[in-house]
Amino acid sequence: MKKLAILLCTLTLIAGNVYAADNTENLPQKKNPPTKEEMIKARQAREAAFEQKLGLTDEQKTQARELRKQGFEKMKPVMEQIKAKRQEARAVKQSKISVEAQEEKLIVIDKELQELEKQASAIRKQNMKDFESILSGDQKKTLKNMKKEGREKFERERRLNPHPCPHHPHFEK
């Protein structure tokens, strides 16, 4: 009886391994992250599609690119400060100081991060106003519709694919 049980267990394990090996092709394969060149090409393609959908003139395209550069330069120091604050928060979390001291430091860092995020948001809003100032009335309407469609798509995808990290602020339990 024991031999029969061992034989059945062995056969079950072998069958399971064969089944698992056959079904690995159905599993999603991890893709390598895109190269820098691929990311640049993708961004350029998105920009071209955006410009075409809005029907920007060559002059508007030039102005838009200049505004984008200026916006990037304004945003860069704020984003560097945000990155540094997040690193500081990680260092505090990993430090060996008491939990109470960690919480106190993290509260201060969080307030500083919120202020930096407000600055970044204000810069983004100003960048959008600057961009909209070069558009015609019809182009502004088209942009408004594009924004609406983008928000709707974002909400649909967010409902279908909630963030997998339980510590993320948008995680739905």
Secondary structure, DSSP 4 states (H G I P E B T S, - for coil): -HHHHHHHHHHHHHHHHHHHHHGGGGSPPPPPPPPHHHHHHHHHHHHHHHHHHHT--HHHHHHHHHHHHHHHHHHHHHHHHHHHHHHHHHHHHHS-S-HHHHHHHHHHHHHHHHHHHHHHHHHHHHHHHHHHTTS-HHHHHHHHHHHHHHHHHHHHHHHHS--S-TTSTT---
